Amino acid sequence: MPCSSMYRTAFLLIAALLCLATSAQATRIKDLADIEGVRENQLIGYGLVIGLNGTGDDIKKSVFTKQAIINMIKRMGMALPDGMFQQMKTKNVAAVMVTAQLPPFVRPGSLIDIQVSSIGDASSLSGGSLLMTPLKGPDGSTYAVAQGPLAAGGIAFGGKAAKAQKNFTTSSRITGGAIVERAVDYELPAAGDILYQLRETDFTTSTRIAEAINTRFGSRTARAIDSRTVRVSKPAHYPGDNVNFISAVEKIEVAPDGPAKIVVNERTGTIVMGQEVRIATVAVSHGNLSLVVSESAEVNQPNPLTEGQTTVTPRTDLAVIEEAGNLVVMPKGINLGEVARALNAIGATPRDLIAIFQAIKAAGALQGELIIL
């Protein structure tokens, strides 16, 4: 292969890799922002799950379950003496709360997913069926009705001495378990401005979104109002309607920005660092201090043919082991990968990293926000 052809091939390969790296960092506007007013609405309802295999609520303890059963029987037109209600001992019924998210622009007759969760002392909802349950919004109106069989994603079995359980058995999700009966009144404006609300507040990201939209549709199309809101106006020369225009805007790719953060979860030892995290010149020394405590028993036997007693004397051995500390100097402005390699070089575990980052932050060398959960 000639040298010129080889250089040209190498140049094209490098250009392709750079394009891939650039596109990998870019994100569609539809994944960064939402249109103001276009959102989900929360629904909630109280219902009963029947058909359980003796794993339902104890109605002697869960009074609300007993009352719900009585009300259901009365609504079915059945009249039972009061004495029978006092003797009721059913373990095949459980009281549950049903929650759902009503998507935007949903129409009556559409199916939505629901989440069913026990509120009594039921041990499992496996094999049960949810009775017709109205789902209401914050205004008290019924927007959907839920009903159907449950498919719990866990199992639980055992006795008094031992019990085995996998996943949760008192909560279940039903796909398409509710029918929408009423829609939320909202329509996209036929004309006028469209406000985009960023999911993560950032001035740089909102400015980049406005610049990308202006580059695609012309200047004065978009304007960043603040760190969360971008105002967009459909150009007069755009041939399509607002739906087509919004679809075109959502496909535009923007490289989002954000503050430098380190999120630390002390309970699990999890550490997540953003790519913008930088540190000033700092020296880190890491040494492991181990304290080992062991106990043993010494048995003292009396001499033969004596009236002495056998005694047990506890013995405690204490050992302190301290490894030699390593001093690593991390230069100013290094990035996330270099920080990780430097800390791994001194054998730091996630638990150690938490203490190290806290010390670096206290020394004023961490250029970013340290969030401890």
C-alpha positions in Angstrom: 0.0 0.0 0.0 1.4 3.5 -0.9 2.3 5.8 2.0 -0.1 8.4 0.8 -3.0 5.9 0.8 -2.0 4.6 4.2 -1.9 8.1 5.7 -5.2 8.9 4.1 -6.8 5.7 5.6 -5.3 6.5 9.0 -6.6 10.1 8.8 -10.1 8.8 7.9 -10.0 6.3 10.8 -9.0 9.0 13.3 -11.7 11.3 12.0 -14.3 8.6 12.3 -13.2 7.8 15.9 -13.4 11.5 16.8 -16.9 11.7 15.3 -18.0 8.7 17.3 -16.5 10.2 20.5 -18.3 13.5 19.8 -21.7 11.8 19.1 -21.3 9.5 22.1 -21.2 12.6 24.4 -24.2 14.3 22.7 -27.7 13.7 24.0 -31.1 14.4 22.3 -33.1 17.3 23.7 -36.0 14.9 24.4 -33.7 13.2 26.9 -32.7 16.5 28.6 -35.9 18.5 28.8 -39.7 18.2 29.0 -42.3 20.5 27.6 -44.0 22.6 30.3 -47.4 21.1 31.1 -46.8 17.8 29.4 -46.4 15.5 32.4 -47.8 12.5 34.2 -50.4 12.6 36.9 -50.5 10.4 39.9 -53.5 8.2 40.8 -54.3 6.2 43.9 -57.0 3.9 45.0 -58.0 1.4 47.8 -59.0 -2.1 46.9 -59.2 -5.7 47.9 -57.2 -8.7 46.6 -59.0 -12.0 46.8 -58.1 -15.7 46.1 -55.1 -15.9 48.4 -54.0 -19.2 49.8 -54.4 -18.3 53.5 -51.8 -15.5 53.2 -54.2 -12.6 53.5 -54.9 -10.1 56.3 -55.9 -11.1 59.8 -59.3 -9.3 60.0 -59.1 -9.3 63.8 -56.1 -7.0 63.6 -56.8 -5.3 60.3 -60.1 -3.7 61.0 -60.2 -1.8 57.7 -60.0 -5.1 55.8 -63.0 -6.4 57.6 -65.0 -3.2 57.0 -64.1 -3.3 53.3 -65.3 -6.9 53.0 -68.6 -5.9 54.7 -69.1 -3.0 52.4 -68.4 -5.2 49.3 -70.9 -7.8 50.4 -73.5 -5.1 51.0 -72.9 -3.6 47.5 -73.5 -7.0 46.0 -77.0 -7.0 47.5 -76.3 -9.6 50.2 -77.7 -9.1 53.7 -76.1 -11.1 56.5 -76.8 -11.0 60.2 -74.5 -8.9 62.3 -73.4 -12.0 64.3 -71.9 -13.5 61.2 -69.7 -10.4 60.7 -68.3 -11.0 64.1 -67.4 -14.6 63.3 -65.8 -13.8 60.0 -62.4 -15.5 59.7 -61.2 -15.2 56.2 -57.5 -15.3 55.3 -57.9 -15.2 51.6 -58.5 -11.5 51.3 -56.0 -8.6 51.7 -56.4 -4.8 51.7 -54.2 -3.1 49.2 -53.3 0.4 47.9 -53.2 0.7 44.1 -51.1 3.4 42.5 -50.6 4.4 38.9 -49.2 7.1 36.6 -51.6 8.7 34.1 -49.5 9.6 31.0 -50.1 12.8 29.2 -52.5 12.8 26.2 -53.9 9.5 27.2 -57.5 8.9 26.0 -60.4 6.9 27.6 -60.1 3.3 26.9 -56.3 3.2 27.1 -54.6 0.7 29.4 -52.0 1.8 32.0 -49.8 -0.1 34.4 -50.6 -0.3 38.1 -48.7 -1.1 41.3 -50.5 -3.1 44.0 -49.1 -3.0 47.6 -50.4 -4.5 50.8 -51.3 -2.2 53.7 -52.3 -4.9 56.2 -50.5 -7.9 57.7 -50.8 -10.2 54.6 -47.7 -12.3 54.1 -48.1 -12.8 50.3 -50.2 -11.5 47.4 -49.2 -14.4 45.1 -52.1 -15.9 43.2 -54.6 -13.2 44.1 -56.9 -11.1 42.0 -57.6 -7.5 42.4 -61.3 -6.5 42.5 -62.5 -3.5 40.7 -60.8 -0.5 42.2 -61.4 3.2 41.2 -58.2 5.2 40.8 -58.6 8.9 41.8 -56.5 12.0 41.3 -55.7 14.8 43.7 -59.1 16.5 42.8 -61.0 13.4 44.0 -62.3 12.5 40.5 -62.0 8.9 39.1 -59.7 8.7 36.1 -59.2 5.0 35.8 -60.5 1.6 37.1 -58.2 -1.2 38.0 -58.9 -5.0 38.1 -57.1 -8.2 37.2 -54.9 -11.1 38.4 -51.6 -10.4 40.3 -48.3 -11.8 39.3 -46.1 -11.3 42.3 -42.4 -11.5 41.5 -41.4 -13.3 44.7 -42.0 -16.4 46.7 -42.0 -17.0 50.5 -42.4 -20.3 52.4 -41.3 -21.8 55.7 -42.4 -22.6 59.2 -42.0 -21.4 62.7 -38.3 -22.1 62.9 -37.1 -21.1 59.4 -38.4 -19.1 56.5 -37.1 -18.6 52.9 -38.1 -15.7 50.8 -37.1 -14.4 47.4 -37.9 -10.8 46.4 -41.0 -9.1 47.8 -44.3 -11.0 48.0 -46.5 -8.1 49.3 -46.2 -5.9 46.2 -47.0 -6.6 42.6 -47.2 -4.8 39.3 -49.9 -5.5 36.7 -49.1 -4.5 33.2 -52.2 -2.9 31.6 -54.1 -3.5 34.8 -56.3 -0.3 34.6 -58.6 1.2 32.0 -58.6 4.9 31.6 -62.1 6.3 32.1 -61.3 10.1 32.0 -58.6 12.1 30.2 -56.8 15.1 31.6 -57.7 18.2 29.7 -54.6 19.5 28.0 -53.8 20.3 24.4 -50.7 21.7 22.7 -51.2 25.3 21.7 -51.7 25.8 18.0 -49.5 28.8 18.1 -47.3 30.6 20.5 -44.1 29.8 22.5 -43.2 26.4 23.8 -41.3 26.2 27.1 -38.8 23.4 27.7 -38.0 22.6 31.3 -34.6 21.0 31.8 -34.5 17.9 34.1 -31.2 19.0 35.5 -30.7 22.7 36.2 -27.6 24.1 34.5 -27.0 27.4 32.8 -24.5 25.9 30.3 -26.8 23.2 29.2 -29.8 25.6 28.7 -27.5 27.9 26.6 -26.3 25.1 24.5 -29.8 23.9 23.8 -30.9 27.4 22.7 -27.8 27.7 20.5 -28.4 24.2 18.9 -32.0 25.1 18.1 -31.1 28.4 16.6 -28.4 26.7 14.5 -31.0 24.3 13.1 -34.0 26.7 12.6 -32.4 30.1 12.5 -31.6 32.8 15.1 -34.3 34.1 17.5 -36.0 30.7 17.5 -34.9 29.8 21.0 -33.8 31.7 24.0 -32.5 30.5 27.4 -34.6 32.2 30.1 -32.7 30.8 33.1 -30.8 27.6 34.1 -33.9 25.4 33.7 -36.2 27.1 31.1 -35.7 27.5 27.3 -38.3 29.4 25.3 -38.8 28.2 21.8 -41.0 29.8 19.0 -41.9 28.0 15.8 -40.5 29.9 12.8 -43.0 31.5 10.5 -41.4 29.7 7.5 -41.6 26.2 9.1 -44.0 24.2 6.9 -45.3 21.8 9.5 -47.5 22.2 12.5 -46.5 22.3 16.2 -46.3 18.5 16.5 -43.9 18.2 13.6 -41.9 21.1 14.9 -41.6 19.6 18.4 -40.5 16.3 16.9 -37.8 18.0 14.9 -36.6 19.9 18.0 -36.5 16.7 20.1 -34.0 15.1 17.7 -31.4 17.8 18.0 -28.4 16.6 19.9 -26.7 18.7 22.6 -23.7 18.0 24.8 -25.0 18.5 28.4 -22.9 20.0 31.1 -23.1 19.7 34.9 -21.2 20.5 38.1 -18.4 18.4 39.4 -19.8 16.0 42.0 -18.7 13.1 44.1 -21.6 11.1 45.6 -20.7 8.8 48.5 -22.9 6.2 50.1 -21.4 5.3 53.5 -23.9 2.5 54.1 -23.0 0.5 50.9 -19.5 1.9 50.3 -20.6 3.1 46.8 -18.7 6.0 45.2 -19.7 7.8 42.0 -17.5 10.5 40.6 -18.4 12.8 37.6 -15.9 13.3 34.8 -15.5 17.0 35.7 -14.0 16.3 39.1 -10.6 17.8 39.6 -8.2 18.1 42.5 -5.4 20.4 43.4 -1.9 19.2 44.2 -2.2 17.0 47.3 -0.3 14.2 49.0 -2.3 11.2 50.3 -0.9 8.7 52.7 -2.8 5.4 53.3 -2.0 2.9 56.0 -4.2 0.0 57.2 -4.5 -0.5 61.0 -5.9 -3.9 62.0 -7.0 -4.7 65.5 -7.3 -8.5 66.1 -9.0 -9.7 69.3 -9.3 -13.4 70.0 -10.6 -15.2 73.0 -9.8 -18.7 74.3 -10.7 -20.7 77.4 -8.1 -22.3 79.8 -9.4 -25.3 81.8 -7.9 -25.9 85.2 -8.3 -29.5 86.6 -7.9 -30.2 90.3 -5.5 -32.9 91.6 -6.8 -36.4 91.8 -8.7 -37.4 95.0 -9.2 -33.8 96.1 -12.3 -31.9 96.6 -11.3 -29.2 94.2 -13.5 -28.1 91.2 -12.8 -27.7 87.6 -12.6 -24.0 86.6 -12.6 -22.3 83.3 -10.5 -19.1 82.9 -11.0 -17.0 79.8 -8.0 -15.7 78.0 -7.9 -12.8 75.6 -5.2 -12.2 73.0 -4.8 -8.8 71.5 -2.7 -8.0 68.4 -2.3 -4.8 66.5 -1.1 -4.9 62.9 -0.3 -1.8 61.0 0.8 -1.9 57.4 3.3 0.6 56.1 1.7 3.7 54.7 2.3 4.8 51.1 2.5 8.4 50.2 1.2 9.3 46.7 1.4 12.8 45.3 -1.4 13.6 42.9 -0.7 16.7 40.8 -3.0 19.6 40.2 -5.9 19.2 37.7 -5.8 15.5 37.2 -9.1 13.9 35.9 -11.3 11.1 37.2 -9.3 8.3 35.6 -6.0 9.5 37.0 -7.5 9.9 40.5 -8.8 6.3 40.4 -5.5 4.9 39.3 -3.6 6.9 41.9 -5.9 5.7 44.7 -5.8 2.1 43.5 -2.0 2.2 43.5 -2.0 2.6 47.3 -4.5 -0.2 47.7 -7.5 1.9 48.8 -10.8 0.1 49.2 -14.2 1.9 48.7 -14.4 2.4 52.5 -11.0 3.9 52.5 -11.8 6.1 49.5 -14.7 7.7 51.5 -12.3 8.8 54.3 -9.7 9.9 51.7 -12.2 12.1 49.8 -13.4 13.6 53.0 -9.9 14.5 54.0 -9.1 16.0 50.6 -12.3 18.1 50.7 -11.3 19.3 54.2 -7.9 20.2 52.9 -9.5 22.4 50.3 -8.0 20.4 47.4 -11.1 18.9 46.0 -12.6 21.0 43.1 -16.1 19.7 43.2 -19.1 19.0 45.5 -18.9 16.1 47.9 -22.3 14.6 48.6 -22.6 12.0 51.4 -25.7 10.0 51.5 
